Amino acid sequence: MITLLGIIAGFGLIISAMIIGGSPWDFVNLQSVLIVLGGTIAITVVSFSVKDLTQIPSALWRMMSYKTNDPQEVGVTMIKIAEKARSGGVIALDQVSKTLDDEPFLQKGLELAIDGAKPEEIETILKQEIYSNATIQSKSVDLLRRSAEVAPAMGLIGTLVGLVQMLGNLSDPSTIGPAMAVALLTTFYGAILAHMVLIPLSSKAERNSHNESTLNLLYLTGVLSIGREENPRRLEMQLNAMLPQKNRISYYE
């Protein structure tokens, strides 16, 4: 929601400046839109495989809508789950697992522990899932960054197209204005698309991907500790070794 509000606010300021300075319709040019938007999409698609393009949209949407949890809260949650598993056994763990539909990674790890999988198996499966998620998320970030690189270039190409049209028809003054509009607006559209949409989205997607991987490692540590039936106090020490000083847990103090 904050991402959407930020983009809307940015475009709102640009449109307000257009209205204050004159008619906003002066900034609308279909030829420029086709060159920048169509060209950016086409070149970006060429840069990736068909398989990547089928996987990226869902991964990108998940990263954009991802709600970051506090690592300290996640650590405390894992300690509480470990305590329940230690006192209530598999039945208590099964009850906890059924309430974790919004945390599929943790739920999958607990289900593996409930099914009696060995800690080594659980570690292998969950680490592979972390790696797979990180790989597709990295490709999603690459797609946004590639698009951000292409958009200004397409704007420059559109500028050259407009200048060529203008210089080729200097004998007809009526064509100079439209050709100059294409030349300037394609650069404008390319800059807007890259710096107000694609670059901010790629930065947020990268940050969310990193945060998700960090939290999944905390979940993995907790699930492995539960699978080994370790003392929750030991789990607290393991989690604190992974957390920054300011986020460390003091659950048993």
C-alpha positions as CSV (number, residue, x, y, z in Angstrom):
1,M,0.0,0.0,0.0
2,I,2.8,2.4,0.9
3,T,4.5,1.6,-2.4
4,L,1.3,2.4,-4.4
5,L,0.7,5.6,-2.4
6,G,4.3,6.8,-3.0
7,I,4.0,6.3,-6.8
8,I,0.6,8.0,-6.9
9,A,2.0,10.9,-4.9
10,G,4.9,11.3,-7.2
11,F,2.7,11.3,-10.3
12,G,0.3,13.6,-8.6
13,L,3.1,16.2,-8.1
14,I,4.1,15.9,-11.8
15,I,0.6,16.3,-13.0
16,S,0.0,19.2,-10.7
17,A,3.0,20.9,-12.1
18,M,1.7,20.3,-15.6
19,I,-1.7,21.8,-14.8
20,I,-0.2,24.8,-13.1
21,G,2.1,25.5,-16.1
22,G,-0.6,25.0,-18.7
23,S,-2.6,22.1,-20.3
24,P,-1.6,18.6,-19.2
25,W,-2.8,17.4,-22.6
26,D,0.4,19.0,-24.0
27,F,2.3,16.1,-22.4
28,V,0.2,13.4,-24.1
29,N,1.7,11.9,-27.2
30,L,0.7,8.4,-28.5
31,Q,3.8,8.0,-30.7
32,S,6.1,8.6,-27.7
33,V,4.1,6.2,-25.5
34,L,4.5,3.5,-28.2
35,I,8.2,4.0,-28.5
36,V,9.0,4.1,-24.8
37,L,6.4,1.7,-23.3
38,G,6.2,-0.7,-26.2
39,G,10.0,-0.7,-26.7
40,T,10.8,-1.2,-23.1
41,I,8.5,-4.2,-22.8
42,A,9.8,-5.7,-26.1
43,I,13.5,-5.4,-25.2
44,T,12.9,-6.6,-21.6
45,V,11.1,-9.7,-22.9
46,V,14.0,-10.5,-25.2
47,S,16.4,-10.4,-22.2
48,F,14.7,-13.3,-20.4
49,S,13.6,-16.9,-21.2
50,V,10.0,-17.9,-21.6
51,K,10.2,-20.0,-18.4
52,D,11.5,-17.0,-16.4
53,L,8.7,-14.8,-17.8
54,T,6.0,-17.2,-16.7
55,Q,7.5,-17.5,-13.1
56,I,8.4,-13.8,-12.5
57,P,4.9,-12.1,-12.4
58,S,3.7,-14.2,-9.4
59,A,7.0,-13.9,-7.6
60,L,7.1,-10.2,-8.2
61,W,3.6,-9.7,-7.0
62,R,4.4,-11.7,-3.8
63,M,7.4,-9.5,-3.2
64,M,5.5,-6.3,-3.7
65,S,2.8,-7.3,-1.3
66,Y,5.1,-9.0,1.2
67,K,4.6,-7.8,4.8
68,T,7.9,-7.7,6.6
69,N,7.8,-9.2,10.1
70,D,10.1,-8.0,12.9
71,P,13.0,-10.5,13.2
72,Q,12.8,-10.2,17.0
73,E,9.1,-11.1,17.0
74,V,9.8,-14.0,14.7
75,G,12.4,-15.3,17.1
76,V,10.1,-15.0,20.1
77,T,7.4,-16.9,18.1
78,M,9.8,-19.7,17.4
79,I,10.8,-20.0,21.1
80,K,7.1,-20.1,22.1
81,I,6.4,-22.8,19.5
82,A,9.5,-24.8,20.7
83,E,8.1,-24.6,24.3
84,K,4.7,-25.9,23.2
85,A,6.4,-28.7,21.2
86,R,8.5,-29.6,24.2
87,S,5.6,-29.8,26.7
88,G,2.8,-31.0,24.4
89,G,4.6,-33.0,21.8
90,V,3.4,-33.7,18.3
91,I,-0.2,-33.0,19.1
92,A,0.6,-29.4,20.3
93,L,2.8,-28.9,17.3
94,D,0.1,-30.0,14.9
95,Q,-2.3,-27.5,16.5
96,V,0.2,-24.7,16.0
97,S,0.9,-25.7,12.4
98,K,-2.8,-25.4,11.5
99,T,-2.8,-21.7,12.5
100,L,0.1,-20.8,10.2
101,D,-1.5,-20.5,6.8
102,D,-0.1,-17.0,6.4
103,E,3.5,-18.4,6.9
104,P,3.7,-21.3,4.5
105,F,7.5,-21.8,4.9
106,L,7.2,-22.2,8.6
107,Q,4.1,-24.4,8.3
108,K,5.9,-26.7,5.8
109,G,8.8,-27.0,8.2
110,L,6.6,-27.9,11.2
111,E,4.7,-30.4,9.1
112,L,7.9,-32.1,8.2
113,A,8.8,-32.3,11.9
114,I,5.4,-33.6,12.7
115,D,5.7,-36.3,10.1
116,G,8.9,-37.5,11.7
117,A,11.4,-36.3,9.1
118,K,14.9,-36.3,10.4
119,P,16.5,-32.9,11.0
120,E,19.0,-33.5,8.2
121,E,16.1,-34.1,5.8
122,I,14.2,-31.0,7.0
123,E,17.3,-28.9,6.6
124,T,17.9,-30.1,3.0
125,I,14.3,-29.6,1.9
126,L,13.9,-26.1,3.5
127,K,17.3,-24.8,2.4
128,Q,16.4,-25.9,-1.2
129,E,13.2,-24.0,-0.9
130,I,15.0,-20.9,0.3
131,Y,17.4,-21.2,-2.6
132,S,14.6,-21.7,-5.1
133,N,12.7,-18.7,-3.8
134,A,15.8,-16.5,-3.8
135,T,16.6,-17.5,-7.4
136,I,13.3,-16.5,-8.8
137,Q,13.1,-13.4,-6.7
138,S,16.6,-12.4,-8.0
139,K,15.3,-12.8,-11.5
140,S,12.3,-10.6,-10.7
141,V,14.6,-7.9,-9.5
142,D,16.8,-8.3,-12.6
143,L,13.7,-7.8,-14.8
144,L,12.8,-4.5,-13.1
145,R,16.4,-3.3,-13.3
146,R,16.7,-4.3,-16.9
147,S,13.4,-2.5,-17.7
148,A,14.8,0.6,-15.8
149,E,17.9,0.5,-18.0
150,V,16.0,0.1,-21.3
151,A,13.3,2.9,-20.6
152,P,15.7,5.9,-20.8
153,A,17.4,4.3,-23.8
154,M,14.1,4.0,-25.6
155,G,13.4,7.6,-24.7
156,L,16.7,8.6,-26.4
157,I,15.8,6.6,-29.4
158,G,12.4,8.4,-29.6
159,T,14.2,11.7,-29.3
160,L,16.4,10.8,-32.3
161,V,13.3,9.7,-34.2
162,G,11.6,13.1,-33.5
163,L,14.7,15.1,-34.5
164,V,15.1,13.1,-37.7
165,Q,11.5,13.8,-38.6
166,M,11.9,17.5,-37.8
167,L,15.1,17.9,-39.8
168,G,13.6,16.0,-42.7
169,N,10.7,18.4,-42.9
170,L,12.2,21.8,-42.2
171,S,10.5,23.1,-45.4
172,D,7.1,22.5,-43.7
173,P,6.9,24.6,-40.5
174,S,3.7,22.8,-39.5
175,T,5.6,19.5,-38.9
176,I,8.3,21.0,-36.7
177,G,6.1,21.2,-33.6
178,P,4.8,17.6,-33.6
179,A,8.3,16.2,-34.3
180,M,9.8,18.3,-31.5
181,A,7.1,17.0,-29.2
182,V,8.0,13.4,-30.0
183,A,11.7,14.2,-29.4
184,L,11.1,15.8,-26.0
185,L,8.2,13.6,-24.7
186,T,9.9,10.3,-25.3
187,T,12.9,11.4,-23.1
188,F,10.3,12.6,-20.5
189,Y,8.4,9.3,-20.6
190,G,11.6,7.2,-20.4
191,A,12.8,9.2,-17.4
192,I,9.4,9.0,-15.6
193,L,9.1,5.3,-16.2
194,A,12.6,4.4,-15.1
195,H,13.0,6.7,-12.1
196,M,9.5,7.0,-10.7
197,V,8.3,3.4,-11.2
198,L,10.9,0.8,-12.2
199,I,13.9,1.7,-10.0
200,P,11.8,2.2,-6.8
201,L,10.0,-1.1,-7.4
202,S,13.3,-2.9,-8.0
203,S,14.7,-1.5,-4.8
204,K,11.7,-2.5,-2.8
205,A,11.6,-6.0,-4.3
206,E,15.3,-6.5,-3.5
207,R,14.8,-5.4,0.1
208,N,11.8,-7.6,0.6
209,S,13.6,-10.6,-0.9
210,H,16.5,-10.1,1.5
211,N,14.1,-9.7,4.5
212,E,12.1,-12.8,3.5
213,S,15.3,-14.9,3.2
214,T,16.5,-13.7,6.6
215,L,13.2,-14.6,8.3
216,N,13.1,-18.0,6.6
217,L,16.6,-18.7,8.0
218,L,15.2,-17.9,11.5
219,Y,12.3,-20.2,10.9
220,L,14.7,-22.9,9.6
221,T,16.8,-22.6,12.8
222,G,13.7,-22.9,15.0
223,V,12.3,-25.9,13.1
224,L,15.6,-27.8,13.3
225,S,15.9,-27.1,17.0
226,I,12.3,-28.4,17.5
227,G,13.1,-31.5,15.4
228,R,16.2,-32.2,17.5
229,E,14.1,-31.7,20.7
230,E,16.5,-29.1,22.0
231,N,16.0,-26.9,25.0
232,P,14.3,-23.6,23.9
233,R,17.0,-21.7,25.8
234,R,19.5,-23.1,23.4
235,L,17.3,-22.0,20.5
236,E,17.3,-18.5,22.0
237,M,21.1,-18.5,21.9
238,Q,21.1,-19.7,18.3
239,L,18.6,-17.1,17.1
240,N,20.5,-14.3,18.9
241,A,23.7,-15.4,17.1
242,M,21.9,-14.6,13.8
243,L,20.3,-11.3,14.9
244,P,21.8,-7.8,15.1
245,Q,22.5,-6.6,18.6
246,K,19.5,-4.3,18.7
247,N,17.1,-7.1,17.7
248,R,18.4,-9.8,20.1
249,I,15.9,-11.7,22.2
250,S,15.7,-11.6,26.0
251,Y,12.9,-14.1,26.4
252,Y,14.2,-15.9,29.5
253,E,15.7,-12.9,31.3
